[in-house]
Amino acid sequence: MNIMNIMRSPEIRTTVFCQLSAAMVGFVGCLFLSVPAAFVLLSVAAVITFIQFGLLSKRGKKLSKLCDDIDDILHGAEKADFSEYREGELSILSDEIRKMTVRLREQNSALYKDKQFMKEALEDMSHQLRTPLTAMLLVLGMLRESELTKQQRAEHVRELHRLLSRMQWMLETMLSLSRLEAGAVEFKTEEISVAELINEALEPLSISVELKNITVNTEIEGSPVFRGDRQYFTEAVINVLKNCMEHTPEGGAIRISAAENGIYTGITVTDSGSGIPEQELPRVFERFYRGSEFGKSGYGIGLAFARKIIALQNGSLQVRNAPPLGAEFEIRIYNS
């Protein structure tokens, strides 16, 4: 870095001007005392100024290099080495820039993951909606046929209603899950009877349970209660029961047990289906996750929704296989 570049800084120009002024005043004063002393003073001042310009030039080169490193980061450089700035007056600045770089990379990585997740979620949603929409178009096409009997027409209408109901459930669940994750839901707090909660959750599933001839056995010890939002807890239990019902074969059974202790109130739901493959157990509650045979009958959002509701109200939802057959979901609502 040349002298002209160094002198562009107002602070450096002011410092150099003050030093030169002091040197000239000293030089003139020494002339009245001793001419050799005056020239010695002038020589020392010149050497000091030369050394100062050398140090300023070195610092300027480091600053220029630091600016280039920052520019590389802004243009997508994967790595930046700030080790050469660990000593000297730039060490604090470079350390703060390094910390800022790490935080920006972490934020960028999180934003990229969120973007990928939203992309995959939209793709999954469009796929999930496309399937029933295609089926509905086929059913509507069949309804146009004039040769249909009254019974056939009624069956097609029922199928349309079933498809529309599933689409409505999916969209409402996705909206509710998004509101939960955005922190836009304010939970109410009231005392909830576990027996009443189970009855309310079973009511909307009663027709489906009857059509599949599934036996529901309920075992409740005492009169357990807990505090939470009744509406959202009911939705959570419905989603758990719905999942168990879908994976229970015709003529099977679902067992619901509940009890409370000094630590938590527990609700356990066990079905008599084929269970969940061990490698899929850790991913059952992931949104839109649909494994092998286990995830074929659902959308992959009901259990994610249920777990989110329970977790936000001081609870937990876990799943495991229940030998010899079936899956077992355990809800725990911890005492506050």
PyMOL commands that set and color helices and strands:
alter all, ss='L'
color gray80, all
select helices_A, chain A and resi 3-6+10-33+35-74+83-85+91-143+150-181+194-211+230-246+278-283+302-311
alter helices_A, ss='H'
color red, helices_A
select strands_A, chain A and resi 190-193+215-220+225-228+253-260+264-271+315-321+327-334
alter strands_A, ss='S'
color yellow, strands_A
deselect
rebuild
show_as cartoon
